[in-house]
């Protein structure tokens, strides 16, 4: 009963890099050991990506993949000045990506939620003017006691990465 996926319509994010649902799950529930998201101070985030070519200026074949980021010692990991930590860069669909986690939230979710976003890490200075990369993404945090209770966020509509916004994610993943 804890597992669910929230879908939402594409929103204009030319001014904002991250989106989300304010009622996904609280930090209190995340830190409650009985829920299984933070076990022995280890958390597991996952992103599923499907890069689509039809509307992309940067041409790729439709490809998909998954990256799993396991973070041991989560509560004591070093974060940047904005309170975030980036994964190592990984490749899916002919592009480079990285996950960005904010253990104590970002933006409007600060001190309320764990925030997670997917950042396009390609050298976009080499892309042609007006470039776009279209991708369907699903971000999740794994329930280590029972993976069926994992929390996922995704949309039915693809996200468009461009010069105006090359991050997509949720302020309030959990």
Secondary structure as UniProt FT lines:
FT   STRAND          5..6
FT   TURN            22..23
FT   HELIX           27..31
FT   HELIX           33..35
FT   TURN            40..41
FT   STRAND          42..52
FT   TURN            54..55
FT   STRAND          63..71
FT   TURN            72..73
FT   HELIX           74..76
FT   TURN            81..82
FT   STRAND          85..86
FT   STRAND          90..92
FT   TURN            93..94
FT   STRAND          95..102
FT   TURN            103..104
FT   HELIX           107..109
FT   TURN            110..112
FT   STRAND          115..120
FT   HELIX           124..126
FT   TURN            129..130
FT   STRAND          132..141
FT   HELIX           147..149
FT   STRAND          151..154
FT   STRAND          159..162
FT   TURN            163..164
FT   STRAND          167..170
FT   TURN            171..172
//
